[in-house]
Structure formats: structure tokens, C-alpha cells
Amino acid sequence: MLKTKYNEPSVKYTTVLPKGCLDALRELSEKNIISSVNHGIRTAVEEFVAQLKKQEYILSVREAANDEAFLKRTADAHSDFINADADMAVNDEW
């Protein structure tokens, strides 16, 4: 079974594409710009999913920036570990 960049097995799935898109992918494949129509579709879907996940992450970070409890926990954690690097430089036990 073919592995994707997500290191998962591929699953065969049927979808409907506009004829013009399929024709363009076939042309790109014939010109060796992409290795195959399937590869072009798979790459486009992977990039689309990655873009949506990035947008989702950015939205969650924006929401967290307005969450007082999250900001307090972050500041507390920062305070707890602010001297950790300096302590390691002085105390070479590790």
C-alpha cells in the first residue's frame, strides 16, 4: 500500500472533479511537470489540508490570546522556568 507524506496508508476514494481540472492535470502529467494525475490530486489535497490546519491553529492562538486563564498559566510557567538555563550553565551536574 502506498504511503503518503502523513506516513499513513493510502485509501482509494472516488470523487468528482471539473473536467477542465482533470484535463489540466493530464496535460501537466504528459509534460512531466507532475509525475501523475493522482500525484497532482494527492499533493493538492495535502497542501489544502495543511493550509486549513494552519488557519485553524492561528485562530486557536488568537482565541488563547484573549483567554485570561491561559495567559496567567503561561506567565506562571514562564516565571517558574525563567532561570532554568542560567542554572544549568552554573550547575554542570547533567
C-alpha angles and dihedrals in degrees: 000000000000116000121219128212085268086066091239131122115265120245123211110239131172119222139167119244131183109264091235092057092049091047090050091050091050090050091049089050093049089052089050091240088126124022095234143342089254091052091050092051093045092049092048092050093047091050092046092051091047091051092050092047090051091051090048091051092049090051092050091050090050090051091048090052088064095045108101094197092051092048091050093050090048093050091047092050090048090051092048093055104029093107098039095101093046091049091052092050091054099036106051096183094125 
